[in-house]
Amino acid sequence: MDIFRPIQFFADSVSYKWFGMERDSYLGSATAFFIYDVIKIGVLLIVINYVMAMTRYYFPMEKVRDMLSKRRWYGIEYVLAAVLGVITPFCSCSSIPLFIGFVRAGIPLAVTFAFLISSPLVNESSMYLFPAMFGWKVTLLYNIVGIGISILGGMLISRLHVEKYIKQELLRMKSHIDVETENKCNTLPLFTLMRYWWQDGMQITKTIFPYVILGVGVGAVIHGFVPARVVETYLSDTSWYSIPFATFLGAPLYANSVSVIPIMEALVRKGVPLGTALAFMTAIVTISIPEGMILKKVMRWQLLGLFFGITITGIMMMGYLFNWIF
């Protein structure tokens, strides 16, 4: 069951019933997309930031940070982060609130990057849609390679020591509970705690949300006004450069995997090589202009460029591998 279906129903109702737009029109599609994603990501921002505020109060995040930073885990922490990304039903923009929560909680940046890559790239939809469309062999290989890309990306980040490129003003925001603790009010009633958790969650949400609106707006325009036949025409090429082209063609677009996997199936049936179609799909769900705009509020351009570089390289390698095998 899609937990966001009511939001989709509302977005469709506003676009097609209230505003009277045609369901198959470019403007109607773009409007429904914009309403749906702004509400969905806004709700996720509020809920996740509230939960992370509550978690920081009850859970000793400093100990978790020290444990992950100082103990030798031999890569297990990256595997756990990547697997967490697989089981969370988030697209590239929706996974950012949880990424921010992890960073603010003190979880090592490299581990959070493994989650940020895997969450949209390999999620639960690929588990139940891929087998019916492409078979278990493709499904297993896709999930294994996707998790592997996430783990290697996180490990590379850990080697480069790029924590300085996270915008510290976002991480230095003092919570209301921290202020009360400094004032020696160590015991707070539950109702007061709930109110502070809400205020802390809204503090970070208000900081990020304008970028959500801007990013999703750009994504909606691209989503609604780029004809599907243009994509089909240029992806059917079997030359070596078709995979880089498919990756960079998909990168500016924005959608979740549930809506893109059927498009990928249609492309494959029309003769597009599997690896090329896969590169196009994974670029759409993993990297996008809206995601870049939101992440720019959290990190500096050096780290943002590194994230996109690692992810794009991994996507192209996956595409070449699948074209070679299949």
C-alpha positions in Angstrom: 0.0 0.0 0.0 1.3 3.5 -1.0 1.2 5.5 2.2 1.3 8.7 0.1 -1.8 7.8 -2.0 -4.1 10.2 -0.2 -1.7 13.0 -1.1 -1.6 11.9 -4.7 -5.4 11.8 -4.7 -5.5 15.4 -3.3 -3.0 16.6 -5.8 -5.0 15.1 -8.7 -8.2 16.5 -7.4 -6.8 20.0 -7.2 -5.3 19.9 -10.6 -7.9 18.1 -12.6 -11.2 18.8 -10.8 -10.8 22.1 -8.9 -8.7 23.8 -11.6 -10.3 21.9 -14.5 -7.0 20.9 -16.1 -6.8 18.1 -18.6 -5.2 14.9 -17.1 -3.0 14.4 -20.1 -1.9 18.0 -20.5 1.6 19.2 -19.8 0.3 21.9 -17.4 -2.0 19.5 -15.6 0.8 16.9 -15.1 3.2 19.5 -13.9 0.7 21.0 -11.4 -0.3 17.6 -10.0 3.4 16.7 -9.6 4.2 20.0 -7.9 1.4 19.8 -5.4 2.0 16.1 -4.6 5.8 16.5 -4.0 5.6 19.7 -2.0 3.1 18.2 0.4 4.8 14.9 0.6 8.3 16.2 1.3 6.9 18.9 3.6 5.1 16.2 5.7 8.3 14.0 5.7 10.4 17.0 6.8 8.1 17.7 9.8 7.7 14.1 10.9 11.3 13.1 10.5 12.7 16.2 12.1 10.2 15.8 15.1 11.3 12.1 15.5 15.0 13.1 15.3 14.5 15.8 17.9 12.9 13.3 20.2 15.6 10.7 19.4 18.4 13.2 20.3 16.8 13.8 23.6 16.4 10.1 24.7 19.2 8.4 22.7 22.9 9.0 23.5 23.9 10.1 20.0 27.3 11.1 21.2 28.0 7.5 22.1 26.7 6.3 18.7 28.9 8.8 17.0 32.0 7.8 19.0 31.2 4.1 18.4 30.9 4.5 14.7 33.9 6.8 14.4 36.4 5.1 16.7 35.7 1.4 16.7 36.7 -0.8 13.8 33.6 -2.1 12.1 35.3 -3.2 8.9 32.6 -1.6 6.7 29.6 -3.1 8.5 28.3 0.4 9.3 28.1 1.2 5.6 26.3 -2.0 4.9 23.7 -1.1 7.6 23.3 2.4 6.3 22.8 1.1 2.7 20.3 -1.5 3.8 18.4 1.2 5.8 18.2 3.1 2.5 16.7 0.1 0.8 13.9 -0.4 3.2 12.9 3.3 3.4 10.3 4.3 0.8 11.9 7.6 -0.1 12.8 9.3 -3.4 16.0 11.4 -3.7 14.4 14.6 -2.2 12.4 12.7 0.5 15.5 11.0 1.9 17.2 14.4 2.5 15.4 15.1 5.8 16.6 11.9 7.3 20.1 12.5 6.0 20.0 15.9 7.7 18.8 14.3 10.9 21.6 11.8 10.9 24.2 14.5 10.3 22.8 16.8 13.1 22.8 13.8 15.4 26.5 13.3 14.9 26.4 10.1 12.8 29.6 10.1 10.6 29.1 11.9 7.3 30.4 8.9 5.3 27.9 6.6 6.8 25.0 9.0 6.1 26.2 9.3 2.5 25.8 5.6 2.0 22.2 6.0 3.1 21.7 9.1 0.9 22.8 7.2 -2.2 21.0 3.9 -1.5 17.7 5.3 -0.4 16.4 6.4 -3.8 18.7 4.1 -5.8 17.6 0.8 -4.3 14.4 0.9 -2.5 11.5 -1.5 -1.7 9.7 -0.8 -5.0 12.5 -2.4 -6.9 12.0 -5.6 -4.8 8.4 -6.1 -5.8 8.3 -4.5 -9.3 11.5 -5.7 -10.8 10.8 -9.5 -10.6 7.6 -9.2 -12.5 9.0 -7.0 -15.2 12.6 -8.2 -15.6 13.0 -11.5 -13.6 14.8 -12.4 -10.5 18.3 -12.4 -12.1 18.1 -8.7 -13.0 16.4 -7.9 -9.7 19.1 -9.5 -7.6 22.0 -8.1 -9.6 20.5 -4.6 -9.6 20.0 -4.6 -5.8 23.5 -6.1 -5.1 25.2 -3.6 -7.5 23.1 -0.7 -6.1 24.0 -1.5 -2.5 27.6 -1.9 -3.5 27.7 1.5 -5.1 26.3 3.0 -1.9 28.8 1.3 0.3 31.8 2.2 -1.9 30.5 5.8 -2.1 30.4 6.1 1.6 33.9 4.6 2.0 35.3 7.0 -0.5 33.8 10.0 1.4 35.4 8.7 4.6 38.8 8.7 2.9 38.5 12.2 1.7 37.6 13.8 5.1 35.2 16.3 3.6 33.2 17.0 6.8 34.3 20.7 6.6 32.0 21.2 3.6 28.9 20.6 5.6 27.3 23.9 6.4 27.9 24.2 10.1 25.3 26.9 10.7 22.6 24.2 10.2 24.3 21.9 12.6 24.9 24.5 15.3 21.2 25.4 15.7 20.5 25.0 19.4 17.4 23.1 20.3 15.0 24.5 22.9 15.7 21.6 25.1 19.5 22.4 25.0 18.6 26.0 26.2 16.5 24.6 29.0 19.3 22.2 30.0 21.8 25.1 30.0 19.4 26.9 32.3 19.6 23.9 34.7 16.0 22.8 33.9 17.0 19.2 33.6 13.6 17.7 34.3 10.9 18.8 31.9 7.2 17.7 31.8 6.3 15.5 28.8 3.9 18.1 27.4 6.8 20.7 27.4 9.1 18.2 25.8 6.6 17.5 23.0 6.2 21.2 22.4 10.0 21.6 22.2 10.3 18.7 19.9 7.8 20.3 17.6 9.6 23.6 17.7 12.9 22.1 17.0 11.5 20.1 14.1 9.8 23.2 12.6 13.0 25.2 13.0 14.9 23.0 10.6 11.9 22.5 8.4 11.4 26.3 7.9 15.1 26.5 7.0 14.9 23.9 4.2 11.3 24.2 2.9 11.8 27.2 0.6 14.4 25.2 -1.2 12.0 22.3 -1.4 9.4 24.5 -3.2 12.0 25.9 -5.6 13.5 22.5 -6.4 10.2 20.7 -6.8 9.0 23.6 -9.0 11.9 23.1 -11.4 11.3 19.3 -11.3 7.6 19.8 -12.1 8.3 21.9 -15.1 10.7 19.3 -16.5 8.4 16.5 -15.6 5.4 18.0 -17.3 6.9 19.6 -20.4 9.5 17.1 -21.6 7.7 14.8 -24.1 8.3 11.0 -23.6 8.9 10.5 -27.3 12.0 12.6 -27.1 13.5 10.3 -24.5 12.6 7.2 -26.5 14.2 8.5 -29.6 17.6 9.3 -28.1 17.9 6.3 -25.9 17.6 3.7 -28.6 21.2 4.2 -29.8 23.5 1.3 -28.9 26.8 3.3 -29.1 29.2 3.4 -26.2 28.2 6.9 -25.4 24.5 6.0 -25.0 24.9 5.2 -21.3 26.6 8.6 -20.4 23.9 10.3 -22.5 21.1 8.4 -20.8 22.6 9.3 -17.4 22.9 13.0 -18.1 19.5 13.0 -19.8 17.8 11.5 -16.7 19.8 13.5 -14.1 17.8 16.8 -14.5 14.5 14.9 -14.3 12.8 14.0 -11.0 10.4 11.2 -10.0 10.3 8.2 -7.7 11.1 4.7 -8.7 7.4 3.5 -8.6 6.5 5.9 -11.4 9.8 5.4 -13.4 10.1 1.6 -13.4 7.1 1.1 -15.8 8.6 3.7 -18.1 11.9 1.7 -18.1 10.0 -1.5 -18.9 8.3 0.3 -21.9 11.7 1.5 -23.1 13.2 -2.0 -23.0 10.3 -3.4 -24.9 10.8 -0.7 -27.6 14.4 -1.9 -28.1 16.4 0.3 -25.6 19.2 -1.8 -24.1 18.6 -2.8 -20.5 21.7 -1.1 -19.2 20.9 2.1 -21.0 17.3 2.1 -19.7 18.6 1.3 -16.2 21.1 4.2 -16.3 18.3 6.5 -17.3 16.0 5.3 -14.6 18.5 5.4 -11.8 19.7 8.9 -12.7 16.1 10.1 -12.5 15.5 8.6 -9.0 18.9 9.2 -7.5 20.1 12.6 -8.7 18.0 15.5 -9.8 18.0 19.3 -10.0 15.5 19.6 -7.1 17.7 17.3 -4.9 20.7 19.5 -5.7 18.9 22.7 -4.8 17.8 21.2 -1.4 21.2 19.7 -0.7 22.9 23.0 -1.5 21.3 24.4 1.7 23.0 21.7 3.7 26.5 21.3 2.1 28.9 23.4 0.1 29.4 23.0 -3.6 32.6 21.0 -3.2 30.8 18.2 -1.3 27.7 18.5 -3.5 29.9 18.0 -6.6 31.6 15.1 -5.0 28.2 13.4 -4.2 26.9 13.9 -7.8 30.3 12.7 -9.2 30.3 9.5 -7.2 26.7 8.7 -7.9 26.9 9.5 -11.7 30.0 7.3 -12.0 28.3 4.5 -10.2 25.2 4.7 -12.4 27.2 4.6 -15.6 29.2 1.6 -14.3 26.0 -0.2 -13.5 24.7 0.6 -17.0 27.8 -0.8 -18.8 27.7 -3.9 -16.6 24.1 -4.7 -17.4 24.6 -4.0 -21.2 27.6 -6.4 -21.1 25.8 -9.2 -19.2 22.4 -8.9 -20.8 
